[in-house]
């Protein structure tokens, strides 16, 4: 709907989507769900990170950061928590989550 920073999506949303869809693939045996969210993770990984942290907003259509605001507080901290959770959930095999 575009309520967050000019139509951008919030960073923490990407973390939860990855974890939930990866788990859905695991329990259903259908890799399509994880494959979809792997594309999102690749975009996030490949785009430049100012200040070595991910900004809180990413525009879903352009793949570019919205505001350059970074935070380990509101809107950003959950993303980093989801990376840790996904790494643990994967049996410590998800090397992308360690980035």
C-alpha positions as CSV (number, residue, x, y, z in Angstrom):
1,X,0.0,0.0,0.0
2,X,3.0,2.3,0.3
3,X,2.7,3.7,3.8
4,X,6.4,3.2,4.5
5,X,8.8,5.7,3.1
6,X,7.5,6.3,-0.4
7,X,6.2,2.8,-1.3
8,X,9.3,1.0,0.1
9,X,9.1,-2.2,2.1
10,X,10.5,-2.5,5.6
11,X,13.7,-4.4,6.0
12,X,12.3,-6.7,8.7
13,X,9.6,-7.9,6.3
14,X,12.3,-9.5,4.2
15,X,13.7,-11.4,7.1
16,X,10.3,-12.8,8.2
17,X,9.3,-13.7,4.6
18,X,12.5,-15.6,4.1
19,X,12.2,-17.6,7.3
20,X,8.5,-18.4,6.9
21,X,8.7,-19.4,3.2
22,X,11.8,-21.5,3.7
23,X,10.0,-23.3,6.5
24,X,7.0,-23.7,4.3
25,X,9.1,-25.4,1.7
26,X,10.7,-27.6,4.3
27,X,7.3,-28.9,5.7
28,X,5.6,-29.2,2.3
29,X,8.5,-30.6,0.4
30,X,7.8,-28.0,-2.3
31,X,10.9,-25.8,-3.0
32,X,8.9,-23.1,-4.9
33,X,8.4,-21.1,-1.7
34,X,12.0,-20.9,-0.7
35,X,13.1,-20.3,-4.3
36,X,10.9,-17.1,-4.4
37,X,12.4,-15.6,-1.2
38,X,15.9,-16.5,-2.3
39,X,15.5,-14.0,-5.0
40,X,14.7,-11.3,-2.4
41,X,17.7,-12.3,-0.4
42,X,20.0,-12.1,-3.4
43,X,18.8,-8.5,-4.2
44,X,19.4,-7.5,-0.6
45,X,22.9,-9.1,-0.5
46,X,24.0,-7.6,-3.8
47,X,22.9,-4.0,-3.2
48,X,25.4,-1.7,-1.5
49,X,25.1,-1.3,2.2
50,X,25.9,2.1,3.5
51,X,27.6,2.1,6.9
52,X,27.9,-1.7,6.6
53,X,24.3,-2.1,7.8
54,X,21.2,-2.5,5.6
55,X,19.0,0.5,5.5
56,X,15.5,0.1,6.9
57,X,13.6,0.6,3.6
58,X,13.9,-1.1,0.2
59,X,11.8,-0.3,-2.8
60,X,10.3,-3.6,-4.1
61,X,10.0,-2.5,-7.7
62,X,13.5,-0.9,-8.1
63,X,15.5,-2.9,-5.7
64,X,17.1,0.3,-4.4
65,X,17.2,1.5,-0.9
66,X,14.6,4.1,0.1
67,X,15.8,6.4,2.9
68,X,19.4,5.7,3.9
69,X,18.4,5.4,7.5
70,X,20.0,2.3,9.2
71,X,19.1,1.0,12.6
72,X,19.4,-1.9,14.9
73,X,16.3,-0.6,16.6
74,X,12.8,-0.3,15.2
75,X,12.2,-1.6,11.7
76,X,15.7,-3.0,11.3
77,X,16.5,-5.2,14.3
78,X,14.1,-7.9,13.5
79,X,15.9,-8.5,10.1
80,X,19.1,-9.3,11.9
81,X,17.3,-11.5,14.4
82,X,15.6,-13.4,11.5
83,X,19.0,-14.0,9.9
84,X,20.2,-15.7,13.1
85,X,17.0,-17.6,13.5
86,X,17.1,-18.9,9.9
87,X,20.8,-19.9,10.3
88,X,19.9,-21.9,13.4
89,X,16.7,-23.3,11.8
90,X,18.7,-24.5,8.9
91,X,21.0,-26.5,11.1
92,X,23.7,-23.8,10.7
93,X,23.9,-24.6,6.9
94,X,22.5,-21.3,5.6
95,X,25.7,-19.5,4.9
96,X,23.9,-16.5,3.4
97,X,22.2,-15.8,6.8
98,X,25.6,-15.4,8.4
99,X,26.4,-12.3,6.3
